[in-house]
Amino acid sequence: MLLVDVAALAVIATSVAFTGVTGADLTRFLVLTAAAVVHLEAVRGIERLREVAVESGPYVNLKSLWVFASVIVLPLPLVMALTVISYLYCWLRVYGHTMVFRKVFSAATFVLASGASAAVLDATGLVVRPGIPEGPLGALALVAAAAVWWLVNFALVVGAIVLSNPTAPASRAVGDLADQLVVAAALGLGVGLAALLVFAPWLVAVLMVTVLALHQGLLMPQLQRAAQTDGKTGLMEATYWSRMAGAELARARQHGRPVAMLVLDLDHFRQVNNEHGHVAGDQVLRAAAAVLRGELRRGDLVGRFGGDELVVLLPGATAGDVRDIAARILDRLRALVVAVPTVTGQVEITGLTASMGAALSPDHGTEVDQLILVADQALLRAKRTGRDRLCLAS
């Protein structure tokens, strides 16, 4: 992280030493800075919640919109100044008491990404600032610059996360790749904003409406997904799963389709916690959840109901389908190897098994609570008769 910070300072110093700034550049810089501050102030409530909610992954935001627009139309020193002002404003108004070295590092990644992106634009010879490259080649130049900006920023952030916690799964460092669509949207809007600054700067205020709508439309659902997702497994949270399962059962009743309910409990899970600690238990639970996601069909609803109990609703499934799915899950669990950290080093946990109970709708009920009650009784019978098996409700 310190190397990235030092590299960013070197880029800033070099750009200030060798790049001139005109009065017109300062005017455009002030317009962009004012718009960025208005945007950040308008959405600071959302961003404060997202900053708290994000866990062990890249924090995606829309500051890249203003910074990438400045890369296209402003000399590099003013791009760096806009980056610093944006992060400083967020530090004062949005982030609050967070670890300052992380925000300095994030700003440094923006600086390096902007420097690399500006170098791509300059290398094409199609951009004379202030100006927008024209024609198909100009469009390709902008796409290439945006891709480089995203790649440098993303690679540096993910690299720092991986290095800071090398035992964590790489997928957690990468985060939800769908969130990168937010960055793509921001970079695309940055191109449009740059064009407005060059040809019709008075329309920037109109574009602000689009920016705020984008923020609400793309980033608020992230908070909703976070509230609906169990933090330890990535599966549906119990309340949200119950609501979705209830809606699926209502559709099944309407169309006369069968539905199966599967309840799964890891065998001797408490022993894993007692011997290796709760961190190891959490990793085993995540691995088991990944097995379920890998063996279930598209449209099946899987959630964490509490502790190590996982629940699955299988729309359209018959008793034979449930047996096939359960057999695959049990086979995968037996073959699973989970490397977990302990105070004495890494330990591999193998030979995982699970007890399962299943109920069928409409035979055993048509409501979520009824089916869970029946499936839970079948689960207890599976535990009493030897574990590592599925029991269908009689």
Salt bridges, closest charged atoms under 4 A:
ASP25 OD1 - ARG28 NH2 3.25
GLU41 OE2 - ARG44 NE 2.90
GLU41 OE2 - ARG93 NH2 2.68
GLU47 OE1 - ARG50 NH1 3.01
GLU47 OE2 - HIS215 NE2 2.64
GLU51 OE2 - LYS103 NZ 2.92
GLU55 OE2 - ARG172 NH2 3.50
ASP122 OD1 - ARG129 NH1 2.74
ASP179 OD1 - ARG225 NH2 3.29
ASP230 OD1 - ARG304 NH1 3.16
GLU248 OE1 - ARG251 NH2 2.89
GLU248 OE2 - ARG257 NH2 3.39
ASP265 OD2 - LYS383 NZ 2.79
ASP267 OD1 - LYS383 NZ 3.74
ASP267 OD1 - ARG387 NH1 3.79
GLU275 OE1 - HIS276 NE2 3.77
ASP282 OD1 - LYS232 NZ 3.45
GLU295 OE1 - ARG328 NE 2.96
GLU295 OE2 - ARG332 NH1 2.79
ASP300 OD1 - ARG297 NH2 2.73
ASP331 OD1 - ARG334 NH1 2.62
GLU367 OE2 - ARG253 NH1 3.67
ASP388 OD2 - ARG334 NE 3.03
